[in-house]
Every structure is written in structure tokens, then in C-alpha cells.
């Protein structure tokens, strides 16, 4: 399932990042989003969601959330 379908407040482990865009892959990696890393959806917004990774919070759009498989 993608991060868009994840339950708010529940911790998941990132299984894979699926995107053909190398720049997007690099950006997610710089945030700490890579396979095996715990991730939590803190809240949802119209344009995407707020996530918690490595004790930091980020707002990501729907395109990024769909690329993260948990």
C-alpha cells in the first residue's frame, strides 16, 4: 500500500520507493525516506500529508506519498 492509504498515527516501515524520476528519489533519500526506515503519517491535508521520519516532520504532496510503499 502507498503512504496515501496509511492510517494516521500508525508507524510503518518503508518497503520501497517507486518512481522513475531520479531527482525525486534523491530528494526522498535526503529526507530519510528509504527502504527499511520507519515512517508515520501525522496528518492529512488536501494537497498531501504530514509525515514523521527520523524525528523530523515534513509536508509532502500526493505524488510523493504515492511513490512511498509501506
N, C-alpha and C positions, 0 to 999 in steps of 0.2 A: 504494500500500500504506500501511497505517497504521503508526504507531510500534510497535504491539504485534507486528508481523511483522518489524520491523527486526532486523538482525544486531548483536549486541553488539560494541562497539568500532569499528564502521564509521561514518564520518561521512556524513550525508545532508543534503540541502537541503530545507527545508520548502517544499512546493508549495502547501499550502492548510490552512486551519483550518475544519473543517466542524462547526458547532454552531448550534443555534437560540437558545442561551442567551447573551444579551449580556454578562451578568456573567462567564460562563466565558471569552468572547472577551477581555474586558478583563483578566482575570486572566492568561491566557496571554500577552497582549501585554506586560503588566508584567514577566513573566519573560524576555521577549525572544523569544518564540515567535511569529514572523510569517513570511509568505512571503518566500523568498529567504535566510533565515537558516540557517547550518549548525547541525546538531544531532546528538548522538551518544548512543546508548543505552549507558550504562556497565555496568549490570547489571539483571537481572530479579528481581522478588520476587513472592510470591503475590498481593499486592494491587495490583501495578503495576510500575513500573520507575524506575530512577535515570537521569536524563538530564544531559547536559552542554550548556549553552547559554551563549555569551558568557563563557567562563572561569568559570562557576559551575555547581554541581551541585544538582539538585532531585529530590525523590522525587514522582512523580505517580501517580495511581491509573489504573485501566484505562479509566475513562470519558474522562479527559483524553488518554491515549495513543491511544485510538480516534479522537479528534477531530483529531489531527495527521496530515496526509497528507504522506508524503515520497516 
